């Protein structure tokens, strides 16, 4: 006897954006230049504004990105050079639209897209 499925499966997409943890972005004007914000936080704020289903940032402890030197994160101190991964999950079209809209902020980053299954419990 087959057991009843208690969830719905639908196709979604996972976008991973790799960048240095401490990379900063400055907004226009004097105050924007003085109060630089981290790129990964700006990506997540933009994802929320665009109603992307899920966004999160994951810090690595050892690695490199874009052929830069290997960075290692220890428990103490500032490690702005370590690689960070911002992950966005939503449908492919919405993720493509997001990348096109925020092209300037994402330009030069390593971006990987992967189709995934979204399991919604019922």
C-alpha positions as CSV (number, residue, x, y, z in Angstrom):
1,X,0.0,0.0,0.0
2,X,1.4,3.4,-1.0
3,X,1.7,6.0,1.7
4,X,0.0,9.4,1.0
5,X,2.3,12.3,0.2
6,X,1.9,15.0,2.7
7,X,3.7,17.7,0.7
8,X,3.6,19.4,-2.7
9,X,6.7,19.6,-4.8
10,X,7.4,22.5,-7.2
11,X,10.4,23.6,-9.1
12,X,12.3,26.6,-7.8
13,X,15.8,28.0,-8.2
14,X,18.7,28.6,-5.9
15,X,21.1,31.5,-6.7
16,X,24.4,31.6,-4.9
17,X,26.5,34.8,-5.0
18,X,30.1,34.6,-3.8
19,X,32.0,37.7,-2.7
20,X,34.5,38.9,0.0
21,X,32.7,39.3,3.3
22,X,33.9,42.9,3.9
23,X,33.2,44.3,0.4
24,X,31.6,47.7,0.7
25,X,29.3,49.7,-1.4
26,X,28.8,53.5,-1.1
27,X,25.6,55.3,-1.8
28,X,25.5,58.7,-3.5
29,X,26.3,61.9,-1.6
30,X,28.7,62.7,1.1
31,X,26.9,60.7,3.8
32,X,26.7,57.7,1.5
33,X,30.4,57.8,1.0
34,X,31.1,58.1,4.7
35,X,28.6,55.4,5.7
36,X,29.6,52.5,3.3
37,X,27.5,49.4,3.7
38,X,28.5,45.8,3.1
39,X,27.5,44.5,-0.3
40,X,26.1,41.2,1.1
41,X,23.6,43.1,3.4
42,X,22.6,45.3,0.5
43,X,21.9,42.2,-1.7
44,X,19.7,40.7,1.1
45,X,17.9,44.0,1.6
46,X,17.2,44.3,-2.1
47,X,16.0,40.7,-2.2
48,X,13.5,41.5,0.6
49,X,12.4,44.6,-1.3
50,X,11.8,42.5,-4.4
51,X,9.9,39.8,-2.4
52,X,12.4,37.0,-3.0
53,X,11.1,34.0,-1.1
54,X,14.3,33.3,0.9
55,X,17.7,35.0,1.4
56,X,20.6,34.2,3.6
57,X,24.3,34.8,4.0
58,X,26.9,32.1,4.9
59,X,30.4,32.8,5.9
60,X,33.3,30.5,5.0
61,X,36.2,29.8,7.3
62,X,38.8,29.0,4.8
63,X,38.8,29.6,1.0
64,X,39.2,32.1,-1.8
65,X,37.2,33.7,-4.6
66,X,38.1,34.9,-8.0
67,X,41.7,33.8,-7.9
68,X,42.5,36.0,-4.9
69,X,44.7,34.6,-2.1
70,X,43.4,32.0,0.3
71,X,41.9,33.6,3.4
72,X,41.3,31.9,6.7
73,X,38.9,33.0,9.4
74,X,39.9,32.4,13.0
75,X,37.7,32.9,16.1
76,X,39.2,36.3,16.9
77,X,39.7,39.4,14.8
78,X,38.4,41.0,11.6
79,X,38.4,38.8,8.6
80,X,36.7,40.9,5.9
81,X,38.6,39.0,3.1
82,X,37.0,35.6,3.7
83,X,34.5,34.5,1.2
84,X,30.8,34.8,1.9
85,X,27.9,33.2,0.0
86,X,24.6,34.9,-0.3
87,X,21.9,32.4,-1.3
88,X,18.5,33.4,-2.8
89,X,15.6,31.0,-3.4
90,X,12.7,31.7,-5.6
91,X,11.5,30.8,-9.1
92,X,14.0,31.2,-12.0
93,X,12.3,34.1,-13.7
94,X,12.1,36.1,-10.5
95,X,15.8,35.5,-9.8
96,X,16.7,36.5,-13.4
97,X,14.7,39.7,-13.0
98,X,16.5,40.4,-9.7
99,X,19.9,39.9,-11.3
100,X,19.0,42.2,-14.2
101,X,17.7,44.9,-11.9
102,X,20.7,44.9,-9.5
103,X,23.3,44.3,-12.3
104,X,25.6,47.0,-11.1
105,X,25.8,45.6,-7.5
106,X,26.3,42.0,-8.8
107,X,28.7,42.8,-11.6
108,X,32.0,40.9,-11.1
109,X,30.6,38.5,-8.6
110,X,30.6,34.7,-9.0
111,X,27.0,33.8,-9.4
112,X,25.7,30.2,-9.7
113,X,22.2,29.1,-10.4
114,X,20.8,25.7,-9.7
115,X,17.3,24.3,-10.1
116,X,16.0,22.8,-6.8
117,X,12.8,21.2,-5.6
118,X,10.7,23.1,-3.1
119,X,8.7,20.9,-0.7
120,X,5.7,22.5,0.8
121,X,4.2,20.6,3.7
122,X,0.4,20.3,3.6
